[in-house]
Amino acid sequence: MPENIREFTMKFTGKLNSYHIIALGFLVALYMLWWGISNAGVYSSVPTPLTSHYVVSTDGNVQEMWSRSGTFLGTSHISLDAAGGVLFALGTLDPHKNLTVNAINEEDGNLIWHARYDGRPVTLSATRTNVYVGTLGGAQVRAYNIRTGENVWTKRFFSASAVEYLNTFDDKLYVRTSNDKFYVLQADNGKLTQDWDDDGWQSRVKYFSEGNEFTTNIIFEKRGNGLGYITAIDKNTEKPLWESDRNIISNVAATEDAVYFLTLDGKLVGLDARSGNMVATVIFAPSPFVLNSPNASTGRYFVAVDYNTKMLFAQIGDSYQLFAFKTE
């Protein structure tokens, strides 16, 4: 070390006392805390697609519209939904960036807006007005305007560490938190209308869980871990209508007419909501799809459908690809 630098260093360190050292340590700790928060949700390593899929054929009045690669969606709970002509993907279009709420134009697949989030976003649900996002690491729900990305309202649940489930129905937002409590919020303003301590309504939410879907008259209950199946249940009588094969690897998405899901053998399938008969099939290659395992690290498989535009979307977990289809 040059003598002049050594002399300066000695003079500088000589002026430091224990209070200075404590203050410097405190500043370093604050920086580390800031860095951890600002990088929450960033992939620790870039996921590597195991393959690349393409559409071999479609039937049942399903038309492929577009696809995009490099869609790294969340690995827990529901990370895809669509409403009002906008597709919402919970994740990132760049693995080096934070997990965000991405609003994507249904017609061309281009990004409309994205919103940074405090905590780790883990689940979402959308309507024609707002998209609702729940987080891990401080349980809260945030509502965003689907057109502008403006934060409309925020609701915090201080007794829980995470929001694990969201679903919108009849202008209500149903929320389940990590401490197994259920809340019903007014969807437009976030005001609490019912909570778990209210009597007489808990039994009515037994079907509100991850992977399930609802229409006006039918409940589609997703059962099974890994490879699952769905049971269609009449909402009024709670009697089963039909049951699917046991090869479903995604959540389910439904309109009043049909219910959609991905199957292990490389297909996007649509079944008639009332009868369970096949109404649409999209065949991907290569197949089958790859499930996450110690030998194969993949993302999750998700589907979403827009009630109004009838646009259908599929996120393929082993290739990190997003496909869009128009249904009739």
FENJO-V10196 format. One record per pair of residues at least 12 apart in sequence whose ideal C-beta (glycine too) atoms are under 10 Angstrom apart, sorted by the first residue. I is the first residue (numbers start at 1). J is the second residue. If there is no record, write none. Layout:
I:J  I:J
//
This chain:
37:118  37:119  37:137  38:98  38:116  39:97  39:98  40:98  40:99  40:117  40:118  40:119  40:120  40:121  40:135  40:136  40:137  41:74  41:91  41:92  41:97  41:98  41:99  41:100  41:116  41:117  41:119  41:120  41:121  41:122  41:135  41:136  41:137  42:92  42:94  42:95  42:96  42:97  42:98  42:99  43:72  43:75  43:91  43:92  43:94  43:95  43:96  43:97  43:98  43:99  44:95  45:95  45:297  46:70  46:72  46:94  46:95  46:96  47:70  47:72  47:75  47:95  47:297  47:298  47:299  47:317  47:320  48:95  48:297  48:298  48:320  49:69  49:70  49:72  49:298  49:299  49:316  49:317  49:318  49:319  49:320  49:321  50:289  50:290  50:296  50:297  50:298  50:299  50:317  50:318  50:319  50:320  51:285  51:286  51:287  51:289  51:290  51:298  51:316  51:318  51:319  51:321  52:69  52:285  52:286  52:316  52:318  52:319  52:320  52:321  53:67  53:69  53:266  53:284  53:285  53:286  53:287  53:289  53:314  53:316  53:318  53:319  53:321  53:323  54:67  54:284  54:285  54:286  54:319  54:321  54:323  55:67  55:268  55:282  55:283  55:284  55:285  55:314  55:323  55:325  56:266  56:267  56:282  56:283  56:284  56:285  56:286  56:287  57:281  57:282  57:283  57:284  57:285  58:268  58:280  58:281  58:282  58:283  58:325  58:327  59:270  59:278  59:279  59:280  59:281  59:282  59:283  60:258  60:269  60:270  60:278  60:279  60:280  60:281  60:282  60:327  60:328  61:270  61:279  61:280  61:310  61:326  61:327  61:328  62:260  62:268  62:270  62:279  62:280  62:281  62:282  62:312  62:325  62:326  62:327  62:328  63:282  63:312  63:324  63:325  63:326  63:327  63:328  64:282  64:323  64:324  64:325  64:326  65:106  65:107  65:108  65:109  65:311  65:312  65:313  65:323  65:324  65:325  65:326  66:105  66:106  66:107  66:108  66:109  66:110  66:322  66:323  66:324  66:325  67:109  67:314  67:316  67:321  67:322  67:323  67:324  67:325  68:89  68:93  68:104  68:108  68:109  68:110  68:111  68:320  68:321  68:322  68:323  68:324  69:93  69:316  69:319  69:320  69:321  69:322  70:92  70:93  70:94  70:95  70:319  70:320  70:321  70:322  71:89  71:91  71:92  71:93  71:102  71:104  71:109  71:299  71:302  71:315  71:316  71:319  71:320  71:321  71:322  71:323  72:89  72:91  72:92  72:93  72:94  72:95  72:96  72:97  72:99  72:299  72:315  72:320  73:89  73:90  73:91  73:92  73:93  73:99  73:102  73:299  73:300  73:301  73:302  73:315  73:317  73:320  73:322  74:89  74:90  74:91  74:92  74:99  74:120  74:121  74:122  74:123  74:124  74:136  74:299  74:300  74:302  75:91  75:99  75:122  75:292  75:298  75:299  75:300  75:317  76:90  76:120  76:121  76:122  76:123  76:136  76:162  76:164  76:210  76:300  77:90  77:121  77:122  77:123  77:124  77:134  77:136  77:162  77:163  77:164  77:165  77:166  77:210  77:211  77:251  77:300  78:90  78:122  78:123  78:124  78:125  78:134  78:165  78:166  78:167  78:210  78:211  78:251  78:253  78:300  78:302  78:304  79:91  79:99  79:102  79:121  79:122  79:123  79:124  79:251  79:299  79:300  79:302  79:304  79:315  80:104  80:124  80:126  80:250  80:251  80:253  80:300  80:301  80:302  80:303  80:304  80:313  80:314  80:315  80:322  81:123  81:124  81:125  81:126  81:127  81:131  81:132  81:166  81:167  81:168  81:251  81:253  81:302  81:303  81:304  81:305  81:306  81:313  82:104  82:106  82:126  82:131  82:146  82:253  82:303  82:304  82:305  82:306  82:307  82:308  82:309  82:311  82:312  82:313  82:324  83:106  83:125  83:126  83:127  83:128  83:129  83:130  83:131  83:146  83:168  83:304  83:305  83:306  83:307  83:308  83:309  84:106  84:126  84:127  84:128  84:129  84:130  84:131  84:146  84:147  84:306  84:307  84:308  84:309  85:105  85:106  85:107  85:112  85:128  85:146  85:147  85:306  85:308  85:309  85:311  86:103  86:104  86:105  86:106  86:112  86:113  86:126  86:128  86:131  86:146  86:147  86:306  86:309  86:311  87:102  87:103  87:104  87:105  87:106  87:107  87:109  87:112  87:126  87:304  87:306  87:309  87:311  87:313  87:322  87:324  88:101  88:102  88:103  88:104  88:112  88:124  88:125  88:126  88:131  88:132  88:133  88:144  88:146  88:304  88:313  89:101  89:102  89:103  89:104  89:111  89:114  89:124  89:302  89:304  89:313  89:315  89:322  90:102  90:117  90:120  90:121  90:122  90:123  90:124  90:131  90:133  90:134  90:302  91:121  91:299  91:300  91:302  91:315  91:320  91:322  92:114  93:111  93:114  93:322  95:320  97:114  97:116  98:114  98:116  98:117  98:120  98:121  99:116  99:117  99:119  99:120  99:121  99:122  100:113  100:114  100:115  100:116  100:117  100:121  100:133  101:113  101:114  101:115  101:116  101:117  101:121  101:124  101:131  101:132  101:133  101:142  101:144  101:149  102:114  102:115  102:149  103:115  103:126  103:131  103:144  103:145  103:146  103:147  103:148  103:149  104:313  104:322  104:324  105:324  106:304  106:306  106:309  106:311  106:312  106:313  106:324  106:326  107:309  107:311  107:324  107:326  108:324  109:313  109:322  109:323  109:324  112:146  112:147  112:148  112:149  113:144  113:145  113:146  113:147  113:148  113:149  113:150  114:149  115:131  115:133  115:142  115:144  115:149  115:150  115:151  117:133  117:135  117:140  117:142  117:144  117:151  118:135  118:137  118:138  118:140  118:142  118:154  119:133  119:134  119:135  119:136  119:137  119:138  119:139  119:140  119:142  119:161  119:162  119:163  120:135  120:136  120:137  120:138  120:162  121:133  121:134  121:135  121:136  121:137  121:140  121:142  121:163  122:134  122:135  122:136  122:137  122:162  122:163  122:164  122:165  122:166  123:135  123:136  123:141  123:162  123:163  123:164  123:165  123:166  123:167  123:175  123:176  123:210  124:141  124:142  124:144  124:163  124:166  124:304  125:141  125:165  125:166  125:167  125:168  125:169  125:173  125:174  125:175  125:187  126:144  126:146  126:166  126:168  126:304  126:306  127:143  127:146  127:168  127:169  127:171  127:173  127:187  127:188  127:307  128:146  128:306  128:307  128:308  129:143  129:145  129:146  129:147  129:152  129:168  129:171  129:187  129:188  130:142  130:143  130:144  130:145  130:146  130:147  130:150  130:152  130:153  130:168  130:173  130:187  130:188  130:190  131:143  131:144  131:145  131:146  131:149  131:152  131:166  131:168  132:144  132:152  132:153  132:155  132:163  132:166  132:167  132:168  132:173  132:175  132:185  132:187  132:190  133:151  133:163  133:166  134:155  134:157  134:162  134:163  134:164  134:165  134:166  134:173  134:175  134:176  134:177  135:156  135:161  135:162  135:163  136:161  136:162  136:163  136:164  136:178  137:161  137:162  138:156  138:157  138:158  138:160  138:161  138:162  138:163  139:155  139:156  139:157  139:158  139:159  139:160  139:161  139:162  139:163  139:164  139:175  139:177  139:178  139:179  139:181  140:154  140:155  140:156  140:157  140:158  140:160  140:162  140:163  140:177  141:153  141:154  141:155  141:156  141:157  141:163  141:166  141:173  141:175  141:177  141:183  141:185  141:190  142:154  142:155  142:156  142:163  142:190  143:155  143:173  143:185  143:187  143:188  143:189  143:190  152:188  152:189  152:190  153:185  153:186  153:187  153:188  153:189  153:190  153:191  154:190  155:173  155:175  155:183  155:185  155:189  155:190  155:191  155:192  157:175  157:177  157:178  157:179  157:181  157:183  157:192  157:195  159:177  159:178  159:179  159:181  160:175  160:176  160:177  160:178  160:179  160:180  160:181  160:183  161:177  161:178  161:179  162:176  162:177  162:178  162:179  163:175  163:176  163:177  163:178  163:183  164:176  164:177  164:178  164:179  164:180  164:209  164:210  165:177  165:178  165:182  165:205  165:208  165:209  165:210  165:211  165:212  166:185  166:208  166:210  167:205  167:207  167:208  167:209  167:210  167:212  167:213  167:214  168:185  168:187  168:214  169:184  169:187  169:208  169:214  169:215  169:216  170:187  170:214  170:216  171:186  171:187  171:188  172:184  172:185  172:186  172:187  172:193  172:194  173:185  173:186  173:187  173:188  173:190  173:193  174:187  174:194  174:205  174:208  174:214  175:192  175:195  175:208  176:196  176:205  176:208  176:209  176:210  177:196  179:196  180:196  181:195  181:196  181:197  182:194  182:195  182:196  182:198  182:201  182:202  182:204  182:205  182:206  182:208  183:195  183:196  183:198  183:205  184:196  184:198  184:201  184:204  184:205  184:208  206:219  206:221  206:238  207:219  207:220  207:221  207:233  207:235  207:238  209:221  209:222  210:222  210:251  211:223  211:224  211:228  211:230  211:248  211:250  211:251  211:252  211:261  212:230  212:231  212:233  212:251  212:252  212:254  213:230  213:251  213:252  213:253  213:254  213:255  213:259  213:260  213:261  213:273  213:303  213:305  214:233  214:235  214:254  215:232  215:235  215:254  215:255  215:256  215:257  215:258  215:259  215:273  215:274  215:307  216:235  216:256  216:273  217:233  217:234  217:235  217:236  217:241  217:256  217:273  217:274  218:232  218:233  218:234  218:235  218:236  218:241  218:254  218:256  218:259  218:273  218:274  219:231  219:232  219:233  219:234  219:235  219:238  219:240  219:241  219:254  220:232  220:233  220:241  220:244  220:251  220:252  220:253  220:254  220:259  220:260  220:261  220:271  220:273  221:233  221:240  221:243  221:252  222:244  222:248  222:250  222:251  222:252  222:261  223:243  223:244  223:246  223:248  224:246  224:247  224:248  226:246  226:248  226:249  226:264  226:291  226:292  226:293  227:245  227:246  227:247  227:248  227:249  227:263  227:264  227:291  228:244  228:246  228:247  228:248  228:249  228:250  228:251  228:252  228:261  229:243  229:244  229:245  229:246  229:247  229:248  229:261  230:242  230:243  230:244  230:245  230:246  230:248  230:251  230:252  230:254  230:259  230:261  230:271  230:276  231:243  231:244  231:276  232:244  232:252  232:254  232:259  232:271  232:272  232:273  232:274  232:275  232:276  234:274  241:273  241:274  241:275  241:276  242:271  242:272  242:273  242:274  242:275  242:276  242:277  243:276  244:259  244:261  244:263  244:269  244:271  244:276  245:263  245:264  245:265  245:269  246:263  246:264  247:261  247:262  247:263  247:264  247:265  247:267  247:269  247:288  248:261  248:262  248:263  248:264  248:269  248:301  248:303  249:261  249:262  249:263  249:264  249:265  249:288  249:289  249:290  249:291  249:292  249:300  249:301  249:302  249:316  249:317  250:262  250:263  250:264  250:268  250:269  250:289  250:300  250:301  250:302  250:303  250:304  250:314  250:315  250:316  250:317  251:300  251:301  251:302  251:303  251:304  251:315  252:271  252:303  252:305  253:270  253:302  253:303  253:304  253:305  253:306  253:307  253:312  253:313  253:314  254:270  254:271  254:273  254:303  254:305  254:307  255:270  255:273  255:305  255:306  255:307  255:308  255:310  255:312  255:327  256:273  256:274  256:307  257:270  257:272  257:273  257:274  257:279  257:310  257:327  258:270  258:271  258:272  258:273  258:274  258:277  258:278  258:279  258:280  258:305  258:310  258:312  258:327  259:271  259:272  259:273  259:276  259:279  259:303  259:305  260:279  260:280  260:282  260:303  260:304  260:305  260:312  260:313  260:314  260:325  260:327  261:301  261:302  261:303  261:314  262:282  262:284  262:289  262:301  262:302  262:303  262:314  262:315  262:316  262:317  263:281  263:287  263:288  263:289  263:301  264:287  264:288  264:289  264:290  264:291  264:301  265:283  265:284  265:287  265:288  265:289  266:282  266:283  266:284  266:285  266:286  266:287  266:288  266:289  266:316  267:280  267:281  267:282  267:283  267:284  267:287  267:288  267:289  267:314  268:280  268:281  268:282  268:283  268:284  268:301  268:303  268:312  268:313  268:314  268:316  268:323  268:325  269:281  269:282  269:283  269:303  270:282  270:303  270:305  270:312  270:325  270:327  279:327  280:312  280:325  280:327  280:328  282:312  282:314  282:323  282:325  284:314  284:316  284:319  284:321  284:323  286:318  286:319  288:318  289:301  289:316  289:317  289:318  289:319  290:316  290:317  290:318  290:319  291:317  291:318  292:317  292:318  296:318  297:317  297:318  298:316  298:317  298:318  298:319  298:320  299:315  299:316  299:317  299:318  299:319  299:320  299:321  300:315  300:316  300:317  301:314  301:315  301:316  301:317  301:318  302:314  302:315  302:316  302:317  302:322  303:315  303:323  304:322  304:324  305:325  305:327  306:327  309:326  309:327  310:325  310:326  310:327  310:328  311:324  311:325  311:326  311:327  312:324  312:325  312:326  312:327  313:325
//
